[in-house]
Amino acid sequence: MDGGLQLYAPDGRRLYLNGSERMSFLEAAERSPDRIRLLCRVIAYSGCRLSEALSLTAQSFQAQTGVVSIRSLKKRNKIVFREIPLPEDLVQDLGKVFAVEFAGAQAVPLWSVSRSTAWRHLKHVMAVAGIDGPQANPKGLRHAFGIHAIASNVPLHMLQRWLGHADMKTTAIYAQAIGPEERQIAARMW
């Protein structure tokens, strides 16, 4: 596997949320407090890393175009941003909950919690959704975004840009999904 990206644990278990788990996660997130719900939704709909989500400010969102600009934090000494379209209702919801921050377009992070606290919030939402196993973590949610994008016919080069991968081989790993996701992809041929 290229770059260490793996979709399966050594014992063969998935490291990504499948389609039904992703939907269960989003449904459970809807029952969470506003800020946690929005953190869950931003990660699920952008595929960003938890640390990238925690660095987002009101200035990161372009409400008119429905885009979030995410600084790629794995680029070491380079400053690289990637823009990812978000669902319109998510952008509107962010504007309502973070109205003060959006009005002043403040450069302070929207989620003022530590990475470990945010990780626990996401884990709790996954537990409420009944998701357990090696896929039940923020990285599993990022992988779910990649798998869902492939199953939804998103071109690989676009997914590469959205996920911030330098190498197309890293992004192509999502095309290796098996199980229900592979069946969905195969069904497009049938």
C-alpha positions as CSV (number, residue, x, y, z in Angstrom):
1,M,0.0,0.0,0.0
2,D,1.3,3.4,-0.9
3,G,2.2,5.9,1.7
4,G,1.0,3.8,4.5
5,L,-2.7,4.5,3.7
6,Q,-4.7,1.3,4.6
7,L,-8.3,0.6,4.5
8,Y,-8.1,-2.7,6.3
9,A,-6.5,-3.7,9.6
10,P,-4.0,-6.6,9.6
11,D,-6.9,-8.9,10.7
12,G,-8.9,-7.9,7.7
13,R,-11.4,-5.6,9.4
14,R,-12.4,-2.4,7.8
15,L,-10.8,0.9,8.9
16,Y,-13.6,3.0,7.3
17,L,-17.2,3.5,8.0
18,N,-19.4,1.9,5.4
19,G,-22.4,3.7,3.8
20,S,-24.9,2.6,6.5
21,E,-22.5,3.5,9.3
22,R,-21.8,6.9,7.8
23,M,-25.6,7.6,7.7
24,S,-26.0,6.3,11.2
25,F,-23.2,8.6,12.3
26,L,-24.8,11.6,10.7
27,E,-28.2,10.8,12.2
28,A,-26.6,10.4,15.7
29,A,-24.7,13.7,15.2
30,E,-28.1,15.5,14.6
31,R,-29.0,14.6,18.2
32,S,-25.8,16.2,19.5
33,P,-25.2,19.7,20.8
34,D,-24.9,22.2,17.9
35,R,-21.1,22.6,18.0
36,I,-20.4,18.9,18.1
37,R,-23.1,18.2,15.5
38,L,-21.4,20.7,13.1
39,L,-17.9,19.4,13.8
40,C,-19.2,15.9,12.9
41,R,-20.9,17.2,9.7
42,V,-17.9,19.2,8.5
43,I,-15.6,16.2,8.8
44,A,-18.1,13.9,7.2
45,Y,-18.9,16.2,4.3
46,S,-15.3,17.5,3.7
47,G,-13.1,14.5,4.4
48,C,-10.8,16.7,6.4
49,R,-8.6,15.5,9.2
50,L,-9.7,16.2,12.8
51,S,-6.8,18.6,13.3
52,E,-7.7,20.4,10.1
53,A,-11.3,20.8,11.2
54,L,-10.2,22.2,14.5
55,S,-8.1,24.9,12.8
56,L,-11.1,26.2,10.8
57,T,-12.2,29.8,11.4
58,A,-15.2,31.8,10.1
59,Q,-12.8,33.1,7.4
60,S,-12.4,29.5,6.2
61,F,-16.0,29.4,4.8
62,Q,-17.2,31.1,1.7
63,A,-21.0,31.2,2.3
64,Q,-21.9,32.5,-1.1
65,T,-20.2,29.7,-2.9
66,G,-20.7,27.0,-0.3
67,V,-17.0,26.2,0.0
68,V,-14.6,25.6,2.8
69,S,-10.9,26.4,2.5
70,I,-8.9,23.9,4.5
71,R,-5.2,24.3,5.2
72,S,-3.5,21.0,4.6
73,L,-1.6,20.4,7.8
74,K,0.4,17.4,6.5
75,K,2.4,19.6,4.0
76,R,5.1,20.3,6.6
77,N,6.7,23.7,5.9
78,K,4.4,24.6,3.0
79,I,1.2,26.6,3.3
80,V,-1.3,24.8,1.0
81,F,-5.0,25.3,1.0
82,R,-7.6,23.1,-0.6
83,E,-11.2,24.1,-1.3
84,I,-14.0,21.7,-0.8
85,P,-17.7,22.2,-1.6
86,L,-20.1,21.6,1.2
87,P,-23.9,21.0,1.2
88,E,-25.8,24.3,1.2
89,D,-27.8,23.4,4.4
90,L,-24.5,22.7,6.3
91,V,-23.1,26.1,5.3
92,Q,-26.4,27.8,6.4
93,D,-26.3,25.9,9.7
94,L,-22.7,26.9,10.3
95,G,-23.7,30.5,9.7
96,K,-26.6,30.3,12.2
97,V,-24.6,28.6,15.0
98,F,-21.5,30.6,14.5
99,A,-23.3,33.9,13.7
100,V,-21.1,36.1,15.8
101,E,-17.9,34.6,14.4
102,F,-19.2,34.8,10.8
103,A,-20.4,38.4,11.3
104,G,-16.9,39.5,12.4
105,A,-15.1,37.0,10.1
106,Q,-12.9,36.3,13.1
107,A,-9.6,34.4,12.7
108,V,-10.1,32.3,15.8
109,P,-10.9,28.6,15.6
110,L,-14.6,27.8,15.6
111,W,-14.1,24.8,17.8
112,S,-12.1,25.8,20.9
113,V,-11.4,22.3,22.2
114,S,-8.3,20.1,22.2
115,R,-7.8,17.4,19.6
116,S,-8.3,14.7,22.3
117,T,-11.6,16.3,23.4
118,A,-12.8,16.5,19.9
119,W,-11.7,12.9,19.2
120,R,-13.8,11.8,22.3
121,H,-16.8,13.8,21.0
122,L,-16.7,12.0,17.6
123,K,-16.1,8.6,19.3
124,H,-19.2,9.3,21.5
125,V,-21.3,10.1,18.5
126,M,-20.1,6.9,16.8
127,A,-21.0,4.9,20.0
128,V,-24.5,6.5,20.0
129,A,-24.8,5.4,16.3
130,G,-23.8,1.9,17.3
131,I,-20.5,2.0,15.4
132,D,-17.8,-0.1,17.1
133,G,-14.5,-1.5,15.8
134,P,-11.3,-0.3,14.3
135,Q,-13.3,2.0,11.9
136,A,-14.9,3.9,14.8
137,N,-12.6,7.0,14.8
138,P,-12.2,10.3,12.9
139,K,-9.8,8.7,10.4
140,G,-12.5,6.1,9.6
141,L,-14.8,9.0,8.9
142,R,-12.2,10.5,6.5
143,H,-11.8,7.2,4.8
144,A,-15.6,6.9,4.5
145,F,-15.6,10.3,2.7
146,G,-13.2,8.8,0.2
147,I,-15.1,5.6,-0.3
148,H,-18.4,7.5,-0.6
149,A,-16.9,9.8,-3.2
150,I,-15.7,6.9,-5.3
151,A,-19.1,5.2,-5.0
152,S,-20.7,8.5,-6.1
153,N,-18.7,8.7,-9.3
154,V,-16.5,11.6,-8.1
155,P,-13.5,11.8,-10.4
156,L,-10.3,10.5,-8.8
157,H,-8.4,13.8,-9.6
158,M,-11.1,15.8,-7.8
159,L,-11.1,13.5,-4.8
160,Q,-7.3,13.8,-4.7
161,R,-7.6,17.6,-4.5
162,W,-10.3,17.5,-1.9
163,L,-8.4,15.1,0.4
164,G,-5.1,17.0,-0.2
165,H,-3.1,14.0,-1.4
166,A,0.1,14.8,-3.2
167,D,0.1,11.4,-5.0
168,M,-2.7,10.0,-7.0
169,K,-1.7,6.5,-5.9
170,T,-2.7,7.5,-2.3
171,T,-6.2,8.5,-3.5
172,A,-6.5,5.5,-5.7
173,I,-6.6,3.2,-2.6
174,Y,-10.2,4.2,-2.2
175,A,-11.1,2.4,-5.4
176,Q,-10.0,-0.8,-3.8
177,A,-13.0,-0.9,-1.4
178,I,-14.7,-4.2,-1.2
179,G,-17.9,-5.4,0.4
180,P,-21.1,-3.3,-0.1
181,E,-19.1,-0.4,-1.5
182,E,-17.5,-2.6,-4.2
183,R,-21.0,-4.0,-5.0
184,Q,-22.3,-0.5,-5.5
185,I,-19.5,0.3,-7.9
186,A,-20.0,-2.9,-9.8
187,A,-23.8,-2.3,-9.9
188,R,-23.1,0.7,-12.1
189,M,-21.7,-1.7,-14.7
190,W,-24.7,-4.0,-14.5
